[in-house]
Amino acid sequence: MNTKPSFSCMDDFDPESITPDQAAEHIQSVVQPVMETETVPTMEALDRVLAVEIRSEIDVPGHTNSAMDGYAVRGQDLPVQEPKTFTLIGSSFAGHPHDGSVDSGECVRIMTGGVMPDAADTVVIQERIRAVSDTEVEISPGERPGQNVRAAGEDIAAGSAILEPGHLLGPADLGLLASVGITGVPVRRRIRVAFFSTGDELREVGEPLEDGQIYNSNRYTLSAMLRHLHVDALDLGVVRDDRAAVAQAFHDASEQADMVITSGGISVGEADYVKEVLSELGDVNFWKVAIKPGRPLAFGRIGEAKFFGLPGNPVSVMVTFYQFVRPALLRMAGATEQSPLALRVPITSSLRKRQGRVEYQRGILQQAEDGSHTVSCTGAQGSGILTSMSQANCFIVLPLEQGRVEEGTIVEVIPFSGIT
């Protein structure tokens, strides 16, 4: 007779589970960046991962120029005790520099970005100038030599590195690349991800529901989360609870993708074939993590593709994706590792929790008029309550050893804005 205890997803402690930290470390040790690269136009490089170091061949700015609208003069001519009159000899506008030098007692009208005339090294802003005539202006004491001037190469010096490999290119980066004249950017190729759901109870939006059936919401959340990461996603839809169908879906997905993601089918039910098939066609590294929601989480390999088997409940899918799949995809894409922003703030209500699992409860982070922050719970925290994710703007992270949380306790929160 088998007397080995059986642990379910309802238990808070399961000796067969590994900790979230152990799971994350193992995933990061197994997943390796893709090596293939391609060059894309700078305008199309948003959210791509840079493959090489980028150096500038030019100075930015290319010329010493004015940081303000005003008058360019020689710093040594500035008055010390009494106002001084300067002769206006020309102008310098952005793209239309003054042709000539500035001698003692002379000045040039200059606009922001205008090239500094030869011998001029100081700009007096127009608000501090008194016009004497059409050709003369008066400057009072109190100005400093060298003020309001941007030196050539002040932002970027020719030959300097401006972006490192692994950098995830954002809007400012595209502007930076354009500012040094780069038209094409070497980037890592996009990761190919195939995903599908399992379950005879699943129906697509638009189909009528019969008793016991539900709409496949996981297809929409997974697709959206993958789009945020700008991978090439292959949506394989729903695979029925049939062993042969599951095996064929795994084979097809692994032939086309770098990573395969499923939702549902990895628990202990009689019709849960995912783990069973994966054990035959690939490798299972682990399939239980001490996390709530999301304990039944499988990670392994099928063919050359990495595999994540996510739980079927919609909140569990999102929690496990953000905590484990997203970092794995970023690493596979070659992106420099960066931990999401975490804050420590007081909670406005008590929370139920037992020791034994790391919990990711859904919360609402708010800022008071005095600038301080608090977090509140969205309410019911069941793994099937998708409204808890829709209403929330952060995770409340409660550690493994944490028990009940009392009102006013300082807790860790991870804003969604840092992971989506």
VODOGU-921424 format. One record per residue (C-alpha): residue in one letter; x, y, z. Coordinates in steps of 0.05 Angstrom, whole numbers, plus 32768, in hexadecimal, padded with zeros to 4 digits. Layout:
% residues N
PT/A/X/Y/Z
...
This chain:
% residues 420
PT/M/8000/8000/8000
PT/N/801B/8045/7FED
PT/T/801D/8071/802A
PT/K/8043/80AB/800A
PT/P/801E/80EB/8019
PT/S/7FFE/8111/7FDF
PT/F/8004/815C/7FDD
PT/S/7FD4/8188/7FB5
PT/C/7FD4/81D1/7F9E
PT/M/7FAA/81E0/7FDB
PT/D/7FE3/81CF/800B
PT/D/800F/8207/8023
PT/F/804C/81DA/802C
PT/D/8061/81A6/7FFA
PT/P/80A5/8185/8003
PT/E/80A7/8176/7FB8
PT/S/80A4/81C0/7FA7
PT/I/80E2/81EA/7F9B
PT/T/80E5/8233/7FB0
PT/P/80D9/826A/7F7E
PT/D/8122/8280/7F85
PT/Q/813A/823A/7F76
PT/A/810C/8236/7F3A
PT/A/8123/827A/7F1F
PT/E/816D/8268/7F29
PT/H/8164/8226/7F05
PT/I/813F/8245/7ECA
PT/Q/8174/827B/7EC2
PT/S/81AB/8247/7EC3
PT/V/8189/821D/7E8D
PT/V/8170/8253/7E5E
PT/Q/81A5/8271/7E30
PT/P/81A0/82AD/7E01
PT/V/8194/82A1/7DB7
PT/M/81D3/82B0/7D8E
PT/E/81B3/82C3/7D4B
PT/T/81B2/830D/7D3B
PT/E/8196/833A/7D05
PT/T/819D/8383/7CF3
PT/V/815D/83AD/7CF4
PT/P/8151/83F6/7CE2
PT/T/8158/8423/7D1E
PT/M/8110/8439/7D17
PT/E/80FA/83F0/7D1F
PT/A/8128/83DE/7D59
PT/L/80F8/83EF/7D92
PT/D/80F6/83B8/7DC7
PT/R/812C/838F/7DA5
PT/V/8169/8376/7DCB
PT/L/81AB/8395/7DB4
PT/A/81DE/8360/7D9D
PT/V/821E/838A/7D9D
PT/E/823D/83C6/7DBE
PT/I/822D/8407/7D9A
PT/R/8261/843E/7D96
PT/S/8258/8484/7D7B
PT/E/8283/849C/7D42
PT/I/8271/84E5/7D4F
PT/D/826D/8517/7D87
PT/V/8228/8529/7DA1
PT/P/821D/8563/7D9F
PT/G/824A/856A/7D63
PT/H/825B/85B3/7D72
PT/T/8260/85DE/7DB0
PT/N/821B/85FF/7DB3
PT/S/81ED/862A/7DDC
PT/A/81C0/860B/7E11
PT/M/8193/8648/7E13
PT/D/8178/8681/7DE9
PT/G/81A4/86BE/7DF5
PT/Y/81E5/86E0/7DE0
PT/A/8229/86BF/7DD6
PT/V/8265/86E5/7DF1
PT/R/82AC/86DA/7E09
PT/G/82AC/86C8/7E53
PT/Q/82E8/86F5/7E61
PT/D/82BF/8731/7E49
PT/L/8287/8729/7E7D
PT/P/827E/8766/7EA9
PT/V/8293/8760/7EF2
PT/Q/827A/87A0/7F13
PT/E/8255/87CC/7EE1
PT/P/8227/87BC/7EA6
PT/K/824B/87B6/7E63
PT/T/8233/87C2/7E1C
PT/F/8241/878F/7DE5
PT/T/823C/8797/7D9A
PT/L/820E/8766/7D77
PT/I/8232/874B/7D39
PT/G/8205/8712/7D22
PT/S/81DC/86D5/7D34
PT/S/81E3/8689/7D3C
PT/F/81A6/865D/7D34
PT/A/81A2/8611/7D35
PT/G/81BA/85FC/7CF0
PT/H/81D0/8642/7CDE
PT/P/8210/8654/7D04
PT/H/8231/8698/7D07
PT/D/8269/869E/7CD4
PT/G/82A1/86BF/7CF9
PT/S/82C1/86CB/7D3D
PT/V/82AC/86F5/7D7A
PT/D/82DE/872A/7D8F
PT/S/82E1/8750/7DD1
PT/G/82A2/8778/7DDE
PT/E/8279/8753/7DA9
PT/C/8240/8722/7DAE
PT/V/8216/86F5/7D81
PT/R/81CB/86E8/7D88
PT/I/81C5/869C/7D92
PT/M/818C/866B/7D98
PT/T/818B/8629/7DBE
PT/G/81B4/85F7/7D96
PT/G/81D7/862C/7D6F
PT/V/8222/8621/7D63
PT/M/824E/864C/7D8F
PT/P/8275/867F/7D66
PT/D/82C0/867C/7D66
PT/A/82DF/869A/7DA6
PT/A/829B/869D/7DC9
PT/D/8294/866F/7E06
PT/T/825A/868C/7E2E
PT/V/8210/8698/7E22
PT/V/81E8/86CD/7E48
PT/I/819E/86BC/7E45
PT/Q/8172/86EF/7E22
PT/E/814A/86FE/7E62
PT/R/8189/871B/7E81
PT/I/819A/8748/7E46
PT/R/8184/8791/7E3D
PT/A/817E/87A9/7DF5
PT/V/81A1/87EC/7DEC
PT/S/8195/87F2/7DA0
PT/D/818D/87C5/7D64
PT/T/81D8/87B7/7D65
PT/E/81E9/87BC/7DAF
PT/V/81D5/8796/7DEF
PT/E/81E7/87A1/7E38
PT/I/81FE/876A/7E67
PT/S/81FE/8774/7EB3
PT/P/822F/8754/7EE5
PT/G/821F/8710/7F02
PT/E/8229/86E3/7EC5
PT/R/825B/86A9/7EC7
PT/P/828D/8697/7E90
PT/G/827B/8656/7E6D
PT/Q/8232/8657/7E81
PT/N/81F9/863B/7E56
PT/V/8227/8618/7E25
PT/R/8227/85CE/7E10
PT/A/826B/85B4/7DFC
PT/A/8275/8589/7DBE
PT/G/8273/8540/7DD4
PT/E/8253/8553/7E17
PT/D/821D/851D/7E0E
PT/I/8244/84EA/7DE5
PT/A/828E/84EC/7DD3
PT/A/82A4/84CE/7D91
PT/G/82BC/8486/7D9D
PT/S/8296/847C/7DDE
PT/A/8266/8441/7DEA
PT/I/821E/8457/7DEE
PT/L/81F9/8415/7DF4
PT/E/820F/83D0/7E0C
PT/P/81FB/838C/7DF1
PT/G/81BE/8370/7E14
PT/H/819C/83B4/7E19
PT/L/8152/83B3/7E0C
PT/L/8148/83ED/7DDD
PT/G/8115/8421/7DF2
PT/P/80FC/8462/7DD2
PT/A/8136/848C/7DEE
PT/D/8168/8459/7DD4
PT/L/814D/8460/7D8C
PT/G/8156/84AB/7D92
PT/L/819C/84A0/7DAD
PT/L/81AE/8473/7D73
PT/A/8192/84A5/7D42
PT/S/81B9/84DE/7D63
PT/V/81FB/84BD/7D50
PT/G/81E3/84AC/7D0A
PT/I/81D8/8461/7D11
PT/T/81A6/8447/7CDE
PT/G/81A7/83FC/7CED
PT/V/81AD/83D6/7D2F
PT/P/81C7/838E/7D3A
PT/V/8195/836C/7D69
PT/R/8187/8325/7D81
PT/R/8152/8302/7D5A
PT/R/810D/82FD/7D79
PT/I/80FC/82C1/7DA4
PT/R/80C9/8292/7D87
PT/V/8095/827B/7DBA
PT/A/805E/8248/7DAD
PT/F/8025/8245/7DDF
PT/F/7FE5/821E/7DE8
PT/S/7FB2/820B/7E1D
PT/T/7F98/81C6/7E2F
PT/G/7F53/81B2/7E46
PT/D/7F12/8197/7E2A
PT/E/7EED/81CC/7E51
PT/L/7F0B/8206/7E2A
PT/R/7EE5/822C/7DF5
PT/E/7EF8/8268/7DCB
PT/V/7ED8/82AC/7DD3
PT/G/7E9B/82AF/7DA6
PT/E/7E89/8266/7DAF
PT/P/7E4D/8253/7DDA
PT/L/7E5C/8235/7E1E
PT/E/7E3E/81F3/7E34
PT/D/7E3C/81D8/7E7B
PT/G/7E82/81D4/7E99
PT/Q/7EA3/81FD/7E62
PT/I/7ECA/823E/7E68
PT/Y/7EE9/8270/7E39
PT/N/7F34/826A/7E2C
PT/S/7F4A/82AB/7E4E
PT/N/7F91/8291/7E55
PT/R/7F9B/8296/7E0A
PT/Y/7F8F/82E1/7E0E
PT/T/7FB9/82EF/7E4B
PT/L/7FF3/82C5/7E32
PT/S/7FF0/82E5/7DED
PT/A/7FF0/832A/7E0C
PT/M/8029/831C/7E3B
PT/L/8053/8301/7E02
PT/R/8043/833E/7DD7
PT/H/805E/836A/7E0E
PT/L/80A0/8345/7E07
PT/H/80A0/834C/7DBB
PT/V/80AD/8302/7DAD
PT/D/8094/82DD/7D70
PT/A/8059/82B9/7D8E
PT/L/8038/827C/7D6E
PT/D/7FF2/8271/7D89
PT/L/7FDF/8227/7D84
PT/G/7F9B/8231/7DA5
PT/V/7F7C/81F9/7DCF
PT/V/7F93/81B1/7DD2
PT/R/7F5F/817F/7DEB
PT/D/7F6C/8150/7E25
PT/D/7F85/8118/7DF9
PT/R/7FC9/80FB/7E02
PT/A/7FD8/80F4/7DB8
PT/A/7FC1/813C/7DAB
PT/V/7FEC/8157/7DE3
PT/A/8029/8130/7DC9
PT/Q/801E/814A/7D82
PT/A/8016/8191/7D9A
PT/F/8057/818D/7DC1
PT/H/807B/8171/7D84
PT/D/8061/81A7/7D56
PT/A/806F/81DF/7D87
PT/S/80B6/81C9/7D96
PT/E/80C6/81C5/7D4C
PT/Q/80B4/820E/7D42
PT/A/80C6/8232/7D82
PT/D/80FE/8242/7DB3
PT/M/80CC/823D/7DEC
PT/V/808B/8218/7DF5
PT/I/8058/8230/7E28
PT/T/8019/820B/7E3C
PT/S/7FE2/821C/7E6E
PT/G/7FBD/81E6/7E92
PT/G/7FC8/819B/7E95
PT/I/8003/8197/7EC5
PT/S/7FDE/8187/7F06
PT/V/7FCE/8141/7F1F
PT/G/7F8C/8133/7EFC
PT/E/7F81/80F5/7ED3
PT/A/7F7B/811E/7E93
PT/D/7FB9/8149/7E9F
PT/Y/7FE8/812E/7E6A
PT/V/801A/8167/7E62
PT/K/804B/8151/7E97
PT/E/8045/8108/7E81
PT/V/8052/8117/7E38
PT/L/808A/8147/7E48
PT/S/80AD/8111/7E71
PT/E/80AE/80E5/7E33
PT/L/80BF/8118/7DFE
PT/G/80ED/8145/7E26
PT/D/8105/8154/7E6C
PT/V/80E1/816E/7EA9
PT/N/810F/8196/7ED7
PT/F/80D9/81A6/7F0B
PT/W/808E/81AA/7F0E
PT/K/807D/81C6/7F53
PT/V/8091/820A/7F6F
PT/A/8080/8223/7FB4
PT/I/8058/825E/7F9A
PT/K/8010/8274/7F9F
PT/P/7FEE/8278/7F70
PT/G/8012/824B/7F3F
PT/R/8030/820F/7F63
PT/P/8028/81DD/7F29
PT/L/805C/81FC/7EFC
PT/A/8084/81D0/7ECD
PT/F/80C7/81E3/7EAE
PT/G/80F0/81B9/7E7F
PT/R/8103/81AC/7E37
PT/I/80E2/818D/7DFB
PT/G/8112/8183/7DC1
PT/E/813C/81C2/7DBD
PT/A/8104/81EE/7DD9
PT/K/80FD/8203/7E22
PT/F/80BA/81F3/7E40
PT/F/808D/8214/7E74
PT/G/804E/81F1/7E8B
PT/L/8025/8226/7EAE
PT/P/7FE8/8217/7ED9
PT/G/7FA2/821C/7EBC
PT/N/7F85/8250/7EEA
PT/P/7F8B/8295/7ECA
PT/V/7FAB/82BB/7F04
PT/S/7FDD/8282/7F0D
PT/V/7FEF/8288/7EC3
PT/M/7FFE/82D2/7ECB
PT/V/8024/82CC/7F0C
PT/T/8051/8294/7EF4
PT/F/805C/82B6/7EB0
PT/Y/8074/82F7/7ED0
PT/Q/809F/82D5/7F05
PT/F/80BF/829E/7EDB
PT/V/80AF/82A0/7E90
PT/R/80BC/82E9/7E85
PT/P/8102/82E9/7EA3
PT/A/8112/82A9/7E7B
PT/L/80FB/82CA/7E3A
PT/L/8124/8308/7E48
PT/R/8161/82DE/7E55
PT/M/8155/82B5/7E17
PT/A/814F/82F6/7DEF
PT/G/8193/830B/7E09
PT/A/8179/8345/7E33
PT/T/81A2/835D/7E6E
PT/E/8183/8342/7EAE
PT/Q/815E/8376/7ED7
PT/S/8134/8369/7F14
PT/P/80EF/8389/7F14
PT/L/80E4/83C5/7F41
PT/A/80D0/83B1/7F87
PT/L/80B6/83E0/7FBD
PT/R/80A9/83D8/8007
PT/V/8069/83F9/801F
PT/P/8036/83F1/8057
PT/I/7FF7/83C9/8048
PT/T/7FB3/83E5/805B
PT/S/7F92/83A3/806F
PT/S/7FA4/835F/808C
PT/L/7FB3/8324/805E
PT/R/7FA9/82DA/8069
PT/K/7FE6/82AF/805B
PT/R/8006/826F/8073
PT/Q/804F/825F/8073
PT/G/806A/8231/803D
PT/R/8060/8257/7FFC
PT/V/8073/829A/7FDE
PT/E/8032/82BE/7FCF
PT/Y/8025/82F0/7F98
PT/Q/7FE6/8313/7FAE
PT/R/7FC8/8349/7F82
PT/G/7FC9/838F/7F9D
PT/I/7FBB/83D8/7F8D
PT/L/7FF6/8406/7F9A
PT/Q/7FE0/844D/7FAA
PT/Q/8003/848F/7FB7
PT/A/7FEA/84C0/7FEB
PT/E/7FED/850C/7FE5
PT/D/802C/850E/8010
PT/G/804F/84E0/7FDE
PT/S/804D/84A1/800B
PT/H/8035/845F/7FF0
PT/T/8007/8428/800A
PT/V/7FEE/83E8/7FED
PT/S/7FAA/83C6/7FF4
PT/C/7F92/8382/7FDF
PT/T/7F62/837B/7FA4
PT/G/7F36/834B/7FCB
PT/A/7F2C/8301/7FBD
PT/Q/7F6E/82E2/7FA8
PT/G/7F59/82A0/7F89
PT/S/7F83/8288/7F4E
PT/G/7F45/8289/7F22
PT/I/7F30/82D0/7F32
PT/L/7F4B/82F6/7EF6
PT/T/7F2B/8337/7F0E
PT/S/7F5F/8339/7F45
PT/M/7F94/8343/7F0E
PT/S/7F6A/8374/7EE6
PT/Q/7F5D/83A1/7F23
PT/A/7FA4/839D/7F3E
PT/N/7FE2/83C5/7F2C
PT/C/8015/839E/7F55
PT/F/8026/835C/7F75
PT/I/802B/8358/7FC1
PT/V/8064/8327/7FCC
PT/L/8060/82FF/800D
PT/P/809E/82D4/801B
PT/L/80A0/828A/8029
PT/E/80A5/8290/8074
PT/Q/8071/82C7/807A
PT/G/8031/82B9/80A1
PT/R/7FF5/82E5/80A9
PT/V/8001/832E/8098
PT/E/7FE3/8363/80C5
PT/E/7FCC/83A8/80AF
PT/G/8005/83DA/80AD
PT/T/803A/83A5/809F
PT/I/8070/83B9/806D
PT/V/806B/838B/8031
PT/E/8090/8384/7FEF
PT/V/806A/8398/7FB0
PT/I/807E/8391/7F67
PT/P/8059/83C3/7F3B
PT/F/803D/83A5/7EFA
PT/S/805A/83E0/7ED4
PT/G/809F/83C3/7EE0
PT/I/8090/837E/7EC3
PT/T/805D/838C/7E8C
